[in-house]
Amino acid sequence: MHYIGPLNWSALKQLDVLSVQFDSENTFSGADPVRHVFIPVSRSHIVRFALSIHQSASGTREEVDKKVDPAPFKELVDNIVGSIQVTLSPEAQADWDEIKKNNPDAKVSETCAPLKWPADVDKDGLTILEYDPKRYA
């Protein structure tokens, strides 16, 4: 699939743990936006929420938005995300406290430009590469 994202990247300010939210849009079969929320809850677990806004109408994004106003749906998604609260387990809280102690200036990046999709991940597991269908064939 082909996506545009991340869009509207931002940190979740209401949580004590470093968390992020962003939108993506599928460019292949409609542009229904999806809000993604990522919250680390332990050293080895990240919770991901995906909240989709689906407008059932034909046409370009602009035409669909005129037929089915996305504003109430976006407001609902914002309210849901804004209401998320997390209570870490005692072990996870101790880990998080240690991380904050050792990295007092740690923060979520303020921006993240959209990536080119589809994309490949380098063998190092971190570096995002331009997609090549023959790369790992």
C-alpha positions, 0 to 999 in steps of 0.5 A: 500500500502507499501512504502519506505519513507521518502527518500532524506529528506531535507529542502527547502532553497529558502523559508522563511517558514520552508518547507520540501521535500522528496521522497517515493517509492511504493514497492507493484506495481513498485517503481515509485518515488514521490517527496513530498513537504510540505509548511505551508501557514497558521496556519491551511493549508499546501500545498502539491505537489506530483511530480511523476516520472513514467517510463513505462517499466517492470522489477526491478528498476535497469532494468527499469532505464537502459531502461528509464533513470530517470535522466532527469525526476529527474532533471526536478522535482528538477528544478520545486521544486527549482522554487517554491516561496511562498508569504504569506497573510498578516495574515499568514506573521504576524503569521510566524513573531511571530513564528520566534520571539518566536522560533528563532532557529526553523528549519526543522530536517536535517534527517528523517529516512524511516518509516515502512509502512504501519504504524498506528498512535497512538490515540494521533495523533502524535506517529507512531506505527508499523502496526497492522491490528487488532489495531483499528478493 
